[in-house]
Amino acid sequence: MSDKDKGMLSRLSLVPAGLRSKLVIVFSLMSVIPLMICVYITTNFVFPYIDMASSLGLVIAITIFIAILGFVVAKKMIEPIIELAIEAKIIAGGDFERSIEIKEEGEARDLALSLNSMSDTIRENLKELKSYGEKTREINLEIHKKVIVLSALLQIGNLISAGTDLKSVLDILVEKISLLDNGNPAGIMLIDSDRESMIPFSVINIDNTEAAKLPISLKRGLFARLRADVHDIVIDKNLNKEDEAIVSFKELYALKNCIIVPIVVCGKLEGVIFLGNSEDDFEYNKDEIELLHVFCKQAAIAVENDALIKKTEELEIKDELTQLYNAKFIKEYLEEEIKRGMIYQRPCAFILFNVDDFKLFCEKRGRVAGESALKAIAKLIKSELSPADKAGRFGDNEFALVLPERDKKEAKNIADELRQKIAELNILPSAKGGATFLTVSASLTENPIDGISGKELTDKAKSLLKQAKEEGKNIVKA
């Protein structure tokens, strides 16, 4: 036996028993054909007395029958294998939902069952991987939200510590809130000074821009409930009933779902934070509401800090740069002296100074030099006043004097004397011996000649000061 034949037999021996027997049958049937040819030759030449025609027909008929039978058996054996190969290729292409139909017993059935089992396992593994992927995505989203919250808290805390204005702080806060919900509409509303309505203070991603500017009454509607009972309002698919107030709010801001969380400062309602979207069949979860509460606390701190700053500014009476009284104090003091003067029939004069060409001076010498000049002028004015007189910084480069018990003539002398001394004041002398001089224009008014209120006196003084500037500066107008 040749090596080739041995190799053939060894490969056949690896084939399962059922398939091996079928292959043996096919090979045996196909081997009969040359055997019949040999029989035909033997019949004609070895046994010449046998009828050739009949034996040839018989041989051909038997040969055709055997060939057809071998083909059918081979086809029946090979077809399931081909079908399995096709199905396996489709499954390998990614269609793991496909299942191979099991038609008959034998090796093809076993192979089909194995492939089905493999695809089932792969399918289950893919589902598990998908589940893990979804869980991982949810965890990543939660981490992302936490990072946004932490970043926002740090940023807003820094802004509040730096004394940043309330509008800037709340704008950033609203931006961060919107990012928590993929850029959906968000906003902060604050109660107005009359505490009668809620004013949109900072909003983002609101389609109806006009609605974003409209105040919402606290006497009726959705926010009237918050005024009576401070609580969260959650509008989503779990809301049992939508009344007119809820429908009106949703239509105003073009929302289908919304969370409204109150901003409370010292136990009082000061505003609300809202976050909404237009998704169908939507439900807010507990974590989202809790995150809004964190931002609400930051907003409350910002609002309270702003109120304290304003209160502190109101309590302060001195200008930080010049150490003279500030404009608010001067106005209040002027009103008090006017009232006292009217009661006792005594005059009260008001003088307003304005540094000439101060803007040009700052452009040439710098803002620091300008501030130094203002300090020098303020120091001179303060040194020339009596205890009853009050001087203050009335504007960027303006100074005001309130002179109780002084009429226009006395006030004119004081104004002229100060004007001359300021003009002679050597401001910012240079190392080379050069001098820098500034002049001032002034105006003065008196109660009750020029007015019976502080506003009337200051308005008249500003008008006269404008005339002094137009007439050449460095003069006093009365």
Sequence and secondary structure as in RCSB ss.txt:
>XXXX:A:sequence
MSDKDKGMLSRLSLVPAGLRSKLVIVFSLMSVIPLMICVYITTNFVFPYIDMASSLGLVIAITIFIAILGFVVAK
KMIEPIIELAIEAKIIAGGDFERSIEIKEEGEARDLALSLNSMSDTIRENLKELKSYGEKTREINLEIHKKVIVL
SALLQIGNLISAGTDLKSVLDILVEKISLLDNGNPAGIMLIDSDRESMIPFSVINIDNTEAAKLPISLKRGLFAR
LRADVHDIVIDKNLNKEDEAIVSFKELYALKNCIIVPIVVCGKLEGVIFLGNSEDDFEYNKDEIELLHVFCKQAA
IAVENDALIKKTEELEIKDELTQLYNAKFIKEYLEEEIKRGMIYQRPCAFILFNVDDFKLFCEKRGRVAGESALK
AIAKLIKSELSPADKAGRFGDNEFALVLPERDKKEAKNIADELRQKIAELNILPSAKGGATFLTVSASLTENPID
GISGKELTDKAKSLLKQAKEEGKNIVKA
>XXXX:A:secstr
  HHHHHHHHHHHHS HHHHHHHHHHHHHHHHHHHHHHHHHIIIIISTTS HHHHHHHHHHHHHHHHHHHHHHHH
HHHHHHHHHHHHHHHHHTT TT      SSSHHHHHHHHHHHHHHHHHHHHHHHHHHHHHHHHHHHHHHHHHHHH
HHHHHHHHHHHTT  HHHHHHHHHHHHHHHTTT  EEEEEE TTSSEEEEEEEES S TTGGG  EESSSSHHHH
HHHS   EEESTT S   HHHHHHHHHHT SEEEEEEEEETTEEEEEEEEEE  SS    HHHHHHHHHHHHHHH
HHHHHHHHHHHHHHH  B TTT SB HHHHHHHHHHHHHHHHHHT  EEEEEEEETTHHHHHHHH HHHHHHHHH
HHHHHHHHT  TT EEEEEETTEEEEEEET  HHHHHHHHHHHHHHHHT   S  TTS      EEEEEEEETTS
 SSHHHHHHHHHHHHHHHHHTTSS EE 
